[in-house]
Amino acid sequence: MKRCLLVLLLGLGLAACNDNDHDDQVSTEKPALAPSLDVGTYIISTETDQELPMAGKYYSGADGSKLLVLDDDENRAKVVMSYDAKTKAWQSNQSNQAMTVELAHYEKIDDQKITLNQLVGNYDLSFSDGTTVNAEVNAQGKIVSKDPNCVFTGVITESALANTANYQLTDNKCDALKNNSKGYVIVDEDLEPMSFRLVSDTVASKDIWAFAQS
């Protein structure tokens, strides 16, 4: 017969349950903050528990990783949420890490694998406040600032999520990018002529648009 002992100590609840044959195991998996969709890329419209409905994109990889981006009325990313298949947890750029998202509608769209060669070039990185920073991406995936007022270097790597790559700033002396040290490179044809956007699930991060220099 199962015997359960509940001990309350200093406001912390600790539950211990014993069985005649074995000890019960307690799941440490965190509750889902967003729906789980099959592998692919989706256009979505959503309802959150705090905001009015928003639209955006949902990326789901074969490795179990996921990325959800909701845009504001100027198409800049407002909510960025990523799911790590290893830790089985969602990470969000919102100060409220418990914010949940429900899908009102989703539609699967065509997607493609993004290679490093597709990203090679010189770009103007555009911030929502009008600031622009020049940067270069080479064939090895290295991204380097050409602006003395915003110095950084980083590495772009291929991702399991279609239409995306990963980036990591290895040396960041740019105050405008202090909350964007790592994140995602997203290619979104709906936002052309923008070549790609840089988003992050870090709190207070920015959505940075990259335009190819002519």
Secondary structure, DSSP 8 states (H G I E B T S, - for coil): --EEEEEEETTEEEEEEE-SS-----------SS----SEEEEEEEEESSS--EEEEEEE-TTS-EEEEEE-TTS-EEEEEEEETTTTEEEESSS-TT--EEEEEEEEE------HHHH-EEEEEE-TTS-EEEEEE-TTSEEEE--TTS-EEEEEEE-SSTTEEEEEEEEE--GGGTT-SEEEEE--GGGTT--EEEE-SSTT---EEEEE--
